[in-house]
Amino acid sequence: MKTIIKTPFSNALSLAASLDRLGIPNQSVTLPLDVSADTTHLLFPGVGHAGKMLAFLRDNGWDQFIRETTLPFMGICLGFQVLFDFLEEGECEGLGIFDGRVGKLALKPLPHMGWARERGHPEYYYFVHSFGVATSQAATHYLETDLPVVSRARRKNFYGCQFHPERSSETGARILKEFLCS
């Protein structure tokens, strides 16, 4: 079972609809205790304010659960950002899965919204964000801009993307399928 972590700061319904279109069985849960024994992959979408998201995670036991999980885990957008060491929005420590600091983007205009490519790749992905990471040892892909912005990262069982694969058409569907078949 593919399990989506649903918080007040997520677009879990959009991600679930995308998985449904792909024919991938999924469930959404709001508490770590609700993660079923048959869960094979965790997906964590997020939108909104980083400080409020991290407070929610801590208040509900998700922070410890996420740090300790050995299941394949995908963070999306804000769900990706909270996996880093520190987040400027809310001036708070992240979960520390990936090294790096999430800061306000120097790109104009903000939010950075729309279709963009990663360096060295022809495919387009859909982004909506005002914050990002300039560099990380976990980075696997960077946004194609004049300034460094991490687009994807990976470490052990953790994978994350700044873009929204559920909104990125066939390219995003391919990213989701590749992760969910790992």
Backbone torsions as a table, in degrees:
resi	resn	phi	psi	omega
1	MET	NA	136.7	174.9
2	LYS	-93.8	124.4	-173.6
3	THR	-114.3	128.0	179.1
4	ILE	-100.8	129.0	175.5
5	ILE	-82.1	117.4	-176.7
6	LYS	-104.9	121.9	178.3
7	THR	-127.4	170.4	174.1
8	PRO	-65.1	-9.0	-177.3
9	PHE	-116.4	38.9	-178.5
10	SER	-134.7	161.3	172.4
11	ASN	-110.3	51.3	-176.3
12	ALA	-58.2	-36.7	-179.0
13	LEU	-64.7	-39.1	178.0
14	SER	-64.5	-43.3	178.9
15	LEU	-66.4	-43.0	178.3
16	ALA	-60.3	-41.5	178.6
17	ALA	-63.2	-38.2	178.1
18	SER	-64.7	-44.6	178.0
19	LEU	-64.9	-38.4	176.2
20	ASP	-59.3	-44.2	179.0
21	ARG	-61.1	-31.5	179.8
22	LEU	-84.3	-3.1	-179.5
23	GLY	74.7	26.1	-178.0
24	ILE	-101.9	114.2	178.5
25	PRO	-60.4	137.9	-177.6
26	ASN	-151.7	162.6	174.8
27	GLN	-140.3	156.2	176.0
28	SER	-115.3	137.8	179.6
29	VAL	-129.8	152.0	-179.5
30	THR	-108.3	-16.4	-179.9
31	LEU	-131.2	149.1	179.0
32	PRO	-57.2	-33.5	179.9
33	LEU	-64.0	-19.8	-179.0
34	ASP	-84.8	-7.2	178.5
35	VAL	-69.7	117.4	-174.1
36	SER	-77.3	158.3	-179.2
37	ALA	-64.2	-22.9	-179.6
38	ASP	-89.2	8.2	177.1
39	THR	-67.5	129.5	178.6
40	THR	-109.5	-24.0	-178.0
41	HIS	-145.6	144.7	175.4
42	LEU	-114.7	136.8	176.1
43	LEU	-123.2	134.8	-174.3
44	PHE	-129.9	89.2	176.2
45	PRO	-81.9	154.0	178.2
46	GLY	-155.3	144.6	173.2
47	VAL	-142.3	151.6	175.4
48	GLY	113.7	-148.2	-172.5
49	HIS	-93.2	126.1	-175.9
50	ALA	-61.7	-45.3	-179.1
51	GLY	-60.6	-41.8	179.5
52	LYS	-68.7	-38.6	177.5
53	MET	-62.4	-47.0	-179.1
54	LEU	-64.4	-37.6	176.3
55	ALA	-61.9	-42.8	177.5
56	PHE	-60.7	-45.8	-179.3
57	LEU	-59.9	-45.2	-179.9
58	ARG	-66.2	-43.8	-177.5
59	ASP	-64.6	-23.8	-175.6
60	ASN	-112.1	9.4	176.2
61	GLY	79.5	5.3	-179.7
62	TRP	-70.4	-32.8	-177.0
63	ASP	-58.0	-50.5	179.9
64	GLN	-66.9	-43.0	179.9
65	PHE	-58.1	-47.4	-178.2
66	ILE	-64.0	-46.1	-179.7
67	ARG	-59.1	-32.7	-173.9
68	GLU	-95.4	-10.7	-175.8
69	THR	-67.3	144.1	173.2
70	THR	-108.0	0.6	177.6
71	LEU	-72.5	149.9	171.6
72	PRO	-56.5	130.9	-171.1
73	PHE	-131.8	128.4	177.5
74	MET	-119.4	120.7	172.8
75	GLY	-98.3	136.7	-176.8
76	ILE	-123.0	129.2	177.7
77	CYS	54.9	-115.2	178.3
78	LEU	-63.1	-31.4	175.1
79	GLY	-65.0	-23.4	173.1
80	PHE	-80.0	-47.1	-175.2
81	GLN	-61.3	-39.1	-178.0
82	VAL	-67.6	-11.5	177.4
83	LEU	-76.9	-11.2	-178.8
84	PHE	-85.0	175.1	-175.0
85	ASP	-67.6	-43.1	-172.2
86	PHE	-146.5	142.6	179.0
87	LEU	-123.1	122.9	179.8
88	GLU	-63.2	-39.5	179.0
89	GLU	-71.4	107.1	-175.4
90	GLY	96.8	-5.6	-179.7
91	GLU	43.9	63.8	-174.3
92	CYS	-138.8	154.9	174.9
93	GLU	-72.2	138.2	174.4
94	GLY	-87.2	-164.6	-177.4
95	LEU	-81.8	-12.7	174.4
96	GLY	71.6	21.3	176.1
97	ILE	-72.6	-44.5	176.5
98	PHE	-109.6	145.5	173.9
99	ASP	-77.6	147.6	176.5
100	GLY	132.3	159.8	-179.8
101	ARG	-113.4	131.4	176.7
102	VAL	-90.5	119.2	-179.0
103	GLY	-130.2	169.7	178.0
104	LYS	-63.2	134.3	-179.1
105	LEU	-70.5	145.7	174.9
106	ALA	-90.8	4.8	178.5
107	LEU	-72.8	150.7	176.0
108	LYS	-127.3	140.2	-6.5
109	PRO	-81.0	166.0	173.7
110	LEU	-113.8	143.2	0.4
111	PRO	-69.8	153.6	171.7
112	HIS	-74.7	108.8	-172.4
113	MET	-135.3	130.9	176.3
114	GLY	129.9	-166.6	-175.8
115	TRP	-84.6	133.7	178.6
116	ALA	-149.5	161.2	179.7
117	ARG	-107.7	162.6	171.8
118	GLU	-94.6	152.3	179.0
119	ARG	-56.6	129.3	176.6
120	GLY	78.1	7.8	-178.8
121	HIS	-129.6	135.6	-177.3
122	PRO	-80.5	-16.9	-175.2
123	GLU	-73.9	150.7	176.9
124	TYR	-104.7	145.8	177.8
125	TYR	-128.9	156.4	-178.3
126	TYR	-97.3	121.1	-178.2
127	PHE	-114.4	145.1	169.2
128	VAL	-147.4	100.2	-179.4
129	HIS	-163.4	152.9	175.2
130	SER	-115.7	-9.6	-179.5
131	PHE	-123.9	155.1	179.1
132	GLY	-168.5	179.9	-178.4
133	VAL	-112.8	130.1	-179.1
134	ALA	-76.3	-39.6	-178.1
135	THR	-156.6	151.0	179.0
136	SER	-160.5	144.1	175.0
137	GLN	-65.9	-22.3	-180.0
138	ALA	-84.0	-9.2	-176.5
139	ALA	-61.0	135.1	174.6
140	THR	-114.6	-23.7	-179.4
141	HIS	-145.2	147.6	177.4
142	TYR	-122.5	149.5	175.8
143	LEU	-65.3	142.2	178.9
144	GLU	-80.4	89.7	178.9
145	THR	-144.2	172.9	175.6
146	ASP	-71.3	-22.8	-179.4
147	LEU	-109.0	146.5	179.2
148	PRO	-71.8	128.8	174.9
149	VAL	-142.4	120.1	179.8
150	VAL	-67.2	129.2	177.9
151	SER	-99.9	-37.6	178.6
152	ARG	-142.8	151.9	177.4
153	ALA	-144.7	158.4	179.1
154	ARG	-150.5	138.9	173.7
155	ARG	-155.1	121.9	-177.9
156	LYS	51.6	-121.9	-177.8
157	ASN	-88.7	2.7	-176.8
158	PHE	-100.0	133.8	178.6
159	TYR	-134.6	144.6	177.8
160	GLY	-150.0	154.8	177.0
161	CYS	-140.4	140.7	178.6
162	GLN	-76.5	-31.3	179.6
163	PHE	-78.3	172.2	178.7
164	HIS	-102.0	100.7	180.0
165	PRO	-64.3	-30.4	-179.6
166	GLU	-69.5	-14.4	178.5
167	ARG	-112.5	5.6	-173.0
168	SER	-103.3	32.5	172.4
169	SER	56.0	-144.7	-176.2
170	GLU	-65.3	-34.6	179.1
171	THR	-64.4	-44.0	177.5
172	GLY	-65.9	-38.5	177.4
173	ALA	-61.4	-39.8	178.0
174	ARG	-63.6	-42.0	178.6
175	ILE	-61.2	-45.7	179.5
176	LEU	-62.0	-46.3	-179.4
177	LYS	-61.8	-43.1	179.6
178	GLU	-60.8	-43.5	179.1
179	PHE	-66.0	-45.3	-174.0
180	LEU	-74.2	-13.3	176.2
181	CYS	-99.3	3.1	-179.5
182	SER	-80.1	NA	NA
